[in-house]
């Protein structure tokens, strides 16, 4: 059984590592403990700025630092940083294309007990719509850590989507993260499950379950939702003729939409989107929420069988 | 000595005002009112106070200017062109397709523009970020900011006001272009901001109040700002919307309207 760890913890460790570069600075809006930017604060107190509970100020201050040659990581909960500070992100990370990193933790139903107001299900959609923005969602602790280190080196605006809940660590420390590159985790010729974030693990379990039923399910981890790896998606669609997307996000505007856009234009393929279907979440344990809102491996298996019969 | 400087600045400000009016007339849209109210202060900054090199626009030790009220950009563009950042001929391209002189300033499009602005309320936070970077790097540059008075109705301003005082950013020097008019009318009727000086004092700022069209007062305020050790500086500049053009002055309708060719002639005749 794989170890359980949260992607936000990977961010905290990665940020400390990235901080070896003295240009890296971190800002938070009174959630440093929760987003794990506190790890950076403990190591580099002079390069950490708490702005108080003020997300618009968080992002626009980070912009000024970026314009002065710093590499700011601004973290808060995904729903607040992308929602409350959307215009600040659009103007500075978007129009000015500043080298700033927007980090949203507590994304998706994996947030759990805090309820709908704190479970961001629209943030990928918001960030993906901004020209020039790189959008990344790691699937586990290791990928989060490596992604953090890589985006510090990348020159340009990035949105990093993290989660509170613990998920199995599926990558080992030798894992190399490359922005924009999808990863095939399992071969399969009958159907492709294209997943991001916590749903990558559910997709792996679903693939094993489908194998027992004689169905070969390919699993692809899309950690970079923008710019997305078109090639790996088109190849999977052509070779399997059947695609399922899976994400802890609304089915509108997230990975499912991005894949649908590519397939519709390049190789129309039977597909089904697993995600939250035009609803807000609610309080509950993440595993209970995943069951109730249809984000489990079992849901992927059911959808796969149904889609294959179409 | 100072009298000579003031005469020079007065002449320069007149030129900037003419540029602003010609640009907006040529563009057939734009914001003359808030550009003209800010001209005198920006003239002092660009033609006397600030340290910069147009040939090295990204020089690390330069003083920065953030036009938070981005709609007043014709004044900024005129100052940049007359300082040598780009050819004067470009001013005629304001708001036209393909121009580097966008309807609201974009830092990526044009040399000398420090921050993209226009969506109000963000420039002060941006300037604070620049100020924090300056402190981290032990640089002595200053960040000058032009805020609109209507702009302080934005919540982001007060988040930034707290931050600047909390981090003792005495390298952040702000002018509030207090012309008392916004699009929908007088501030006191739309949404009162008074007592604005007391508010910033209460937020921990060093506050100064001046006539924003009196060069001696602008210069003195800047000298006073240089002596402040542990607070950000807010200079409340009482100004007149559309200052310098009689038929436009103090009229909210000139917030965002271009003069006709005839109106331009009348305005220029007054300024010469």
Interface residues (C-beta under 8 A of the other chain):
Chain A: X25 X46 X47 X49 X51 X52 X54 X56 X57 X59 X60 X61 X62 X63 X64 X65 X66 X67 X68 X69 X70 X72 X87 X88 X91 X92 X95 X96 X97
Chain B: X60 X106 X107 X108 X114 X115 X116 X117 X118 X119 X121 X122 X123 X125 X126 X127 X128 X129 X130 X131 X132 X133 X134 X136 X137 X155 X156 X159 X160 X162 X163 X166 X167
